[in-house]
Amino acid sequence: MILLAVGKDRKYMLIALFGSTLISFAPLFYKYSATNPVTGAFFRMAYALPVLALLVYFLKSKDSRSSKSRWLAFSAGLLLSLDFISYHTAIDYVGTGIATMIGNSQVLIVTLVSWKFLGEKPNKSILLSLPIVILGLALISGIWDNDPYGEDPLRGVITGILAAIFYSSFLILYRYSNREMAPAQNLQFDATSGAAIGLLIIGLLPLQFLSIESIDLQPVWPGHAWLILLAIFCQAAGWMAITYALPRLPAADTSFAVLLQPVLTIIWGLLLLNENPSIQQSAGIILILGSVIAVTAFGNTEVTTD
């Protein structure tokens, strides 16, 4: 029975890693779209909704969630809207890969909150990896570099940290909303709807004093073609894989799996966008990649009760 459980955990971890790989292309598609943060975030959700709706209709999977759980998933999407505004802004300031890595420092928040409130006590492999991840994130942020990569690294770090806070809040609520193990496409549709509505409201408000540009609802080509690709492959397919794996893994394990995304994004940025992280930032990538591999191979959590 123990061997069977371990095999299932590895299967779900592989699915989460597959989803992270698809999502790793999202920042590139956003940059190629040449849209502002709110516009890009809104349309990546809006274009994904019809795809998810078709999947919900044709698959007709049994969804036993209560109305409360569905509203929780929708509310998680509202948090996701704040995450994407911060995240896209950080991309504009400090590049795709580095912004993604800073935003994914949510692994620390999720691990600690899961330990405190969900009874998931990290084992030694995860606890040993946490300081390595912290060091890797610090190196990647460029805070110790004389000439770090990025247009405005300080603002990029600030907005990246905000993205990490909103992203961790989203992950925790999103996971909590799916205790009934709903079909991935149904859960993703609810959360994506919440994010789209949240982004539309924010984009229509006069928030220029917060340096938030208004949403541009007029599609421009070929920029929106990139957003359509982003919606189908990243927002729909990638997040469906994550959604399927998320409730079947301890929160900390899933968070570490998702960390594969920023590592790959940095590689895509280097190869396709000519982004050039410093030596210290590159060292941070290596440290975090090592932690992802270690936790994927050996990390589990123990569920405790007080």
Secondary structure, 3 states (H helix, E strand, C coil): CHHHHHHHHHHHHHHHHHHHHHHCCHHHHHHHHCCCHHHHHHHHHHCHHHHHHHHHHHHCCCCCCCHHHHHHHHHHHHHHHHHHHHHHHHHHHHCHHHHHHHHCCHHHHHHHHHHHHCCEEECHHHHHHHHHHHHHHHHHHCCCCCCCCCCCHHHHHHHHHHHHHHHHHHHHHHHHCCCCCCCHHHHHHHHHHHHHHHHHHHHHCCCHHHCCCCCCCCCCCCHHHHHHHHHHHHHHHHHHHHHHHHHHCCHHHHHHHHCHHHHHHHHHHHHHCCCCCCHHHHHHHHHHHHHHHHHHHHCCEEECCC
